[in-house]
């Protein structure tokens, strides 16, 4: 099946630049299980970074006789920075999302900014903690399978479909 590439505002309804699920369902096929598995990979990546950081901070704290111990307060920043920098970056996806072929787009069809990625990430962690992950059920009732943090941040997760081969951008 040949799929046209997602080109932003050329797809979807007049109110968005994202593909319309009734016209191009291939962008949403399996998106929920892909996002779930991608997050599992992201948890492993974040865990590895935290483990390495704890090791470095432990050694630094001992060597400095505790003077560097306030740096331990940076540990909660790691998951937020991970998601913000990767979703707001050129791939518009975390490592897990890249593995499972998912990318985040702005509601207008472009790549999300770092601010938009930060808002999405912060809302995600706040709502997950406050509702014990029940807030994710919101995606089951959304036409584009958007979660609450997607709605509030103005983003949508799409399948990253293979792009046709082009020579020198033509």
Buried (B, 14 or more C-beta within 10 A) or exposed (E): EEEEEBEBEEBBEEEBBBBBBEEBEBBBEBBBEBBEBBBEBBEEBBEEBBEEBEEEBEEBBEEEEEEBBEBBEEEEEBBBBBBBBBBBBEBBBBBBBBBBBBBBBBBEBEBBEEEBBBBBBBBBBEBBEEEEEEBBEBBEEBEBBBBBBBBBBBBBBBBBBEEEEEEEEE
